[in-house]
Amino acid sequence: MNNIILIIACLLIGYLMGSINPAIILSRVKGKDIREMGSGNAGATNTLRNYGKAAALIVTVCDVFKCVIAVLVAGFAVNMFIPEFVLFGKIFASAGCILGHNFPLYFGFKGGKGIVVSATAIFMLDWRIGLIALLSFIVIFSLSRFVSLGSIMSACIAVVASLFISETKVFWFVTFAAVLTVIRHRTNIVRLIKGTETKTTFSKK
């Protein structure tokens, strides 16, 4: 019973932290809602397109830190009671953070796609898989200029890599993150197939 309570607590910690969406907050400070602009996604890419590089950097850093904090707090809490469950605690906090970002409690359950949060969580659980995913994204994005394609492909590559490198528990988490990534990018996939997906550049608007 104590194990279940701790796992639920870790999931809740992650979800509440993940529900803090910096893209939405920043846009509301400016008198708008990022979900009603551009692609409608509450994430760094849409922020870049609508507010520029500085705003996108702020959103990215905040998304990274909220995941780091959630995972560290969950890991510390579990370590105090059941040290052998620390990895489980971190995994459930990571999953909660991703779900919170995608379906934020504070913003009507309509958030972003969780790519930065997912990547951060994977780095926290196994830096090797995180590095493979990051390098894959950089290469694919550099060649295509499609953030969506880079996100989808790097998530799938991370699953394959984790199958051979990581612990089974981490593999299942990476698979969960990848499946959610594909589902959340289903409209992007349709646009990629049709050739209507928007490319992303870092030049000034």
Kinemage of the C-alpha trace (Angstrom):
@kinemage 1
@onewidth
@group {chain A} dominant
@subgroup {mainchain}
@vectorlist {calphas} color= white
{ca met a 1} P 0.000 0.000 0.000
{ca asn a 2} L 2.816 2.429 0.853
{ca asn a 3} L 4.393 1.709 -2.523
{ca ile a 4} L 1.179 2.571 -4.330
{ca ile a 5} L 0.763 5.794 -2.349
{ca leu a 6} L 4.309 6.864 -3.201
{ca ile a 7} L 3.828 6.111 -6.886
{ca ile a 8} L 0.570 8.080 -6.968
{ca ala a 9} L 2.294 10.934 -5.131
{ca cys a 10} L 5.122 10.978 -7.688
{ca leu a 11} L 2.646 10.954 -10.569
{ca leu a 12} L 0.756 13.821 -8.943
{ca ile a 13} L 3.929 15.835 -8.317
{ca gly a 14} L 4.870 15.467 -11.963
{ca tyr a 15} L 1.399 16.292 -13.205
{ca leu a 16} L 1.035 19.451 -11.119
{ca met a 17} L 4.486 20.687 -12.167
{ca gly a 18} L 3.881 19.744 -15.794
{ca ser a 19} L 0.603 21.676 -15.804
{ca ile a 20} L 2.569 24.915 -15.397
{ca asn a 21} L 2.779 25.980 -19.035
{ca pro a 22} L 5.199 28.874 -19.643
{ca ala a 23} L 4.068 29.388 -23.252
{ca ile a 24} L 0.490 30.048 -22.157
{ca ile a 25} L 1.575 32.216 -19.240
{ca leu a 26} L 3.914 34.302 -21.391
{ca ser a 27} L 1.285 34.845 -24.074
{ca arg a 28} L -1.323 35.852 -21.504
{ca val a 29} L 1.085 38.379 -20.030
{ca lys a 30} L 1.163 39.854 -23.533
{ca gly a 31} L -2.636 39.913 -23.649
{ca lys a 32} L -3.160 36.877 -25.900
{ca asp a 33} L -3.380 33.095 -25.740
{ca ile a 34} L -0.735 31.121 -27.633
{ca arg a 35} L -3.339 28.390 -28.233
{ca glu a 36} L -5.269 30.809 -30.444
{ca met a 37} L -2.214 31.779 -32.470
{ca gly a 38} L -0.269 30.069 -35.236
{ca ser a 39} L -0.442 26.287 -34.944
{ca gly a 40} L -2.393 26.546 -31.692
{ca asn a 41} L 0.233 24.532 -29.837
{ca ala a 42} L 1.310 25.781 -26.420
{ca gly a 43} L 5.001 25.095 -26.847
{ca ala a 44} L 8.371 26.556 -27.753
{ca thr a 45} L 8.034 26.235 -31.548
{ca asn a 46} L 4.767 28.159 -31.740
{ca thr a 47} L 6.203 30.687 -29.308
{ca leu a 48} L 9.215 31.118 -31.606
{ca arg a 49} L 6.999 31.768 -34.598
{ca asn a 50} L 4.820 34.295 -32.797
{ca tyr a 51} L 7.113 35.988 -30.263
{ca gly a 52} L 10.655 35.330 -31.424
{ca lys a 53} L 13.790 33.592 -30.206
{ca ala a 54} L 14.067 35.172 -26.754
{ca ala a 55} L 10.523 34.159 -25.795
{ca ala a 56} L 11.035 30.650 -27.186
{ca leu a 57} L 14.236 30.294 -25.164
{ca ile a 58} L 12.441 31.340 -21.977
{ca val a 59} L 9.673 28.805 -22.627
{ca thr a 60} L 12.196 26.046 -23.346
{ca val a 61} L 14.239 26.725 -20.208
{ca cys a 62} L 11.112 26.817 -18.043
{ca asp a 63} L 9.854 23.538 -19.526
{ca val a 64} L 13.214 21.924 -18.815
{ca phe a 65} L 13.333 23.155 -15.237
{ca lys a 66} L 9.794 22.131 -14.338
{ca cys a 67} L 10.605 18.552 -15.379
{ca val a 68} L 13.954 18.566 -13.569
{ca ile a 69} L 12.326 19.828 -10.383
{ca ala a 70} L 9.507 17.267 -10.564
{ca val a 71} L 11.888 14.336 -11.078
{ca leu a 72} L 14.327 15.457 -8.384
{ca val a 73} L 11.583 16.084 -5.808
{ca ala a 74} L 9.966 12.717 -6.536
{ca gly a 75} L 13.305 10.916 -6.373
{ca phe a 76} L 14.177 12.581 -3.060
{ca ala a 77} L 10.781 11.764 -1.550
{ca val a 78} L 10.895 8.098 -2.554
{ca asn a 79} L 14.498 7.737 -1.402
{ca met a 80} L 13.473 8.740 2.119
{ca phe a 81} L 10.982 5.879 2.385
{ca ile a 82} L 11.789 3.148 -0.149
{ca pro a 83} L 15.246 3.691 -1.716
{ca glu a 84} L 14.907 0.732 -4.071
{ca phe a 85} L 11.887 2.415 -5.687
{ca val a 86} L 13.678 5.636 -6.624
{ca leu a 87} L 13.787 4.862 -10.347
{ca phe a 88} L 10.091 3.996 -10.336
{ca gly a 89} L 9.363 7.282 -8.579
{ca lys a 90} L 11.326 9.261 -11.152
{ca ile a 91} L 9.624 7.447 -14.022
{ca phe a 92} L 6.138 8.147 -12.708
{ca ala a 93} L 7.010 11.778 -11.986
{ca ser a 94} L 8.314 12.060 -15.552
{ca ala a 95} L 5.149 10.520 -16.970
{ca gly a 96} L 3.038 12.842 -14.842
{ca cys a 97} L 5.004 15.875 -16.021
{ca ile a 98} L 4.481 14.958 -19.671
{ca leu a 99} L 0.755 14.405 -19.116
{ca gly a 100} L 0.528 17.701 -17.237
{ca his a 101} L 2.191 19.564 -20.090
{ca asn a 102} L -0.110 17.974 -22.662
{ca phe a 103} L -3.268 18.232 -20.554
{ca pro a 104} L -2.653 21.012 -18.002
{ca leu a 105} L -4.959 21.184 -14.996
{ca tyr a 106} L -4.640 24.972 -14.788
{ca phe a 107} L -5.439 25.709 -18.443
{ca gly a 108} L -8.465 23.662 -19.399
{ca phe a 109} L -6.477 20.498 -20.154
{ca lys a 110} L -5.267 21.943 -23.462
{ca gly a 111} L -1.481 22.308 -23.549
{ca gly a 112} L 1.539 21.559 -25.688
{ca lys a 113} L 2.953 18.385 -27.173
{ca gly a 114} L 5.559 17.825 -24.488
{ca ile a 115} L 8.659 17.357 -26.629
{ca val a 116} L 11.019 19.414 -24.449
{ca val a 117} L 9.576 17.855 -21.298
{ca ser a 118} L 9.865 14.337 -22.738
{ca ala a 119} L 13.466 14.910 -23.810
{ca thr a 120} L 14.364 16.313 -20.404
{ca ala a 121} L 12.759 13.372 -18.631
{ca ile a 122} L 14.641 10.883 -20.794
{ca phe a 123} L 17.903 12.699 -20.040
{ca met a 124} L 17.123 12.490 -16.321
{ca leu a 125} L 16.477 8.753 -16.505
{ca asp a 126} L 19.249 7.753 -18.929
{ca trp a 127} L 21.487 10.474 -20.362
{ca arg a 128} L 22.708 8.143 -23.103
{ca ile a 129} L 19.237 7.780 -24.597
{ca gly a 130} L 18.632 11.479 -24.132
{ca leu a 131} L 21.796 12.296 -26.050
{ca ile a 132} L 20.906 9.906 -28.863
{ca ala a 133} L 17.448 11.468 -29.131
{ca leu a 134} L 18.853 15.010 -29.102
{ca leu a 135} L 21.468 14.311 -31.763
{ca ser a 136} L 18.864 12.549 -33.901
{ca phe a 137} L 16.552 15.540 -33.639
{ca ile a 138} L 19.333 17.978 -34.543
{ca val a 139} L 20.311 15.988 -37.643
{ca ile a 140} L 16.746 15.431 -38.867
{ca phe a 141} L 15.681 19.011 -38.187
{ca ser a 142} L 18.817 20.416 -39.833
{ca leu a 143} L 18.122 18.426 -42.990
{ca ser a 144} L 14.360 18.956 -43.155
{ca arg a 145} L 13.588 22.097 -41.098
{ca phe a 146} L 10.517 20.289 -39.788
{ca val a 147} L 10.337 20.315 -35.975
{ca ser a 148} L 7.509 17.794 -36.093
{ca leu a 149} L 9.475 15.301 -38.193
{ca gly a 150} L 12.525 15.690 -35.973
{ca ser a 151} L 10.420 15.161 -32.859
{ca ile a 152} L 8.642 12.068 -34.175
{ca met a 153} L 11.739 10.404 -35.612
{ca ser a 154} L 13.965 11.121 -32.609
{ca ala a 155} L 11.273 9.703 -30.291
{ca cys a 156} L 11.155 6.490 -32.325
{ca ile a 157} L 14.954 6.267 -32.427
{ca ala a 158} L 15.026 6.704 -28.639
{ca val a 159} L 12.713 3.706 -28.244
{ca val a 160} L 14.992 1.489 -30.314
{ca ala a 161} L 18.103 2.712 -28.504
{ca ser a 162} L 16.550 2.199 -25.067
{ca leu a 163} L 15.627 -1.367 -25.988
{ca phe a 164} L 19.335 -2.209 -26.236
{ca ile a 165} L 20.867 0.190 -23.713
{ca ser a 166} L 18.491 1.004 -20.865
{ca glu a 167} L 16.739 -0.906 -18.126
{ca thr a 168} L 13.375 -2.401 -19.032
{ca lys a 169} L 11.527 0.156 -16.880
{ca val a 170} L 13.160 3.023 -18.764
{ca phe a 171} L 12.404 1.370 -22.102
{ca trp a 172} L 8.689 1.257 -21.298
{ca phe a 173} L 8.734 4.905 -20.247
{ca val a 174} L 10.491 5.951 -23.460
{ca thr a 175} L 7.932 3.930 -25.414
{ca phe a 176} L 5.104 5.704 -23.579
{ca ala a 177} L 6.639 9.096 -24.374
{ca ala a 178} L 7.145 8.149 -28.032
{ca val a 179} L 3.589 6.862 -28.485
{ca leu a 180} L 2.186 10.055 -26.963
{ca thr a 181} L 4.492 12.105 -29.196
{ca val a 182} L 3.171 10.385 -32.324
{ca ile a 183} L -0.450 10.736 -31.194
{ca arg a 184} L -0.020 14.436 -30.416
{ca his a 185} L 1.586 14.982 -33.829
{ca arg a 186} L -1.103 13.192 -35.834
{ca thr a 187} L -2.200 16.386 -37.609
{ca asn a 188} L 1.444 17.208 -38.353
{ca ile a 189} L 1.882 13.751 -39.853
{ca val a 190} L -1.051 14.389 -42.183
{ca arg a 191} L 0.467 17.727 -43.251
{ca leu a 192} L 3.880 16.113 -43.766
{ca ile a 193} L 2.306 13.524 -46.057
{ca lys a 194} L 0.415 16.216 -47.961
{ca gly a 195} L 3.493 18.438 -48.155
{ca thr a 196} L 1.808 21.330 -46.338
{ca glu a 197} L 3.721 21.215 -43.034
{ca thr a 198} L 5.359 24.506 -42.008
{ca lys a 199} L 9.144 24.643 -41.866
{ca thr a 200} L 10.854 26.376 -38.960
{ca thr a 201} L 13.712 28.850 -39.233
{ca phe a 202} L 15.447 31.080 -36.699
{ca ser a 203} L 15.578 34.180 -38.852
{ca lys a 204} L 13.816 37.344 -37.678
{ca lys a 205} L 10.189 37.753 -38.595
